[in-house]
Amino acid sequence: MRAGLPGAGRARVLDYVAAVTAKAGGRALPLGGVALPNRRLVLRWLRRQALRLADGHGRNLPQAAPWLGARDVRPVAFHGSDAPEALRAWAGDHGSQDHALSALESGRPALLTVVDPFVGLRVTLGAWPVDLWGWTAAASADHPSPPRTEGA
């Protein structure tokens, strides 16, 4: 089921994008991301990544989810336990999940940043709605198809 937001007399069809990034020493590193057709799936993916990162603290990460294949994030080595505990707490808190769903439903991003103060590492999990259908329709309207050349 795709979410629609009202706009100009018709519903916009939205997809959702999620990404996990790490930042340390002024450098940002993308750890992974996905585009999914609804906000519940994108939030499920973020919860799984939060738990994978938290559970990987000091040991091997669990196997990738079969329904995601290779789209799980790369591991991060935390030096303290504050960031993994914050990730675990967010993933298990129904109020936080409801707040994230509400943000996505209203067209706003859902973001969580945890900090490992021992090394200045910041890990951000984020999701936001994107109007891929509107973008492709606008792009195709601005750029007509090239002439066909078969049989020439």
N, C-alpha and C positions, 0 to 999 in steps of 0.2 A: 504494500500500500504506500503510495507516495503522498507526501504532505502538499497541500496547496495553500497558498496565501492569496487573499483577494487582491486584485489589481487590475484597473482599467476594464472592469466588467467581466473578467474571466479569471479563472484560477491559474496561478503559476505552479508549475510542477517543479518541486525541489528535490535535489539529491543532497547528500551530506558527505562532508570530507572530514577526516580525522587525521591528526598527525601527532607524533611525539618527537620533541627536540630536546637536546641537551646543550647547555651553554656553560662554558668555563673559560676564564681568562679572556673574555671578550670574543670568543669564537663560538659560533653556533653550529651544531652538528645534527642533521636530521637522522633520527633513529628508525623511522618507518612511518607509514601512513596508508590510508585506504580511502576509497570513495564507495559509499554504499547507498542503497535506494531509500532507506528510512532512518529516522533518528534513533529508534530503539536498537537497530543493528549497530549503528555507529557507537552508541553508548555501550553496548555489550562489548564491542571491540576495545574501547577505551578501558573498561573495567578489567578485561582480560589482560591488557598490557600493563595496567597498574599492578595487578597481582603477579604477573610474570616478573616485572622489575623488582617488586618487593620480595618475592620468594627467591629470586636469584641472588639476593644479598648474602654473600659468603658461601654460595654453593652453585651447582649447575642449574641452569634454567630448565623448567619443564618443557616437554616436547611441544612443538607447534600444534595448534588446533587443526584437526583434519579439515574442517570447513573453511579454514583460512589459508591453508597451505603455507607458502613462504612469506606471508604478509605480516608475521609477528615481528615486533621491534627487536633491534639489536640490544644485547645486554649492556648494562651500566654497572660499574663497580662503585658502590657507595662506601664511604669510609666510616660513617656513623650509622646509627639505627633510626635517627629521626625521620629521614626522608622515606625509607621503606615503610615505617609505621604509618606515616601520613598517607602514603599510597594505599596501604592496606585498609586504613580507616575510611578513606574516601570511597573505595570500591565496595565496602560493606555497609555504608550508611545510606539507608533508603531516602532520607531527607535530601542528601546531596544529589542522589540520582534523580529524584523528582525535580529538584531545582535545575539540574542540567537539562532534563527533558523539556521543562517549561521554557528555558532560555532558547533552546533549539526550535521549539514550536513557535515562539514569537519572532524568530528570525535573527536572534542574537547568538553569538558564539558561547560555548561552554568551555571554560578554561580551568585548569588546575596546575599550579606550579609548586613544586616541592624543592627545598634547598638542603644541600649537604654542606653545612657551614665549615666543616673541616678543610675542604678543598675549594669552596666557592662554586660548587657544581649546582646548576639549576636545571631541573627537568620539568618541562611543560607538556601536559597532555591537553589537547584542544580539539574541538569539533565545531563546525559551522555549516550552515546551510548554503548551498550554491544553486543558482538557477542555470543548470547546464543546458536545459532545453531552450530557454530564452536566449542564452548566449549563442548557441548554434544557429537558432533561427535568425537572430540579428546578423550573425556573421555571414550566413548564406544569402541574406537579403542584400548585404553590402557588396558581396562578391558573386556575381553570376557564374554559373557553371561554364567551364571552358567549352568551346565548340568541339563536337565529336569529329574524330578523324578516321574512323574505321572505313575501310574500303576505298580510301583515297589513293 
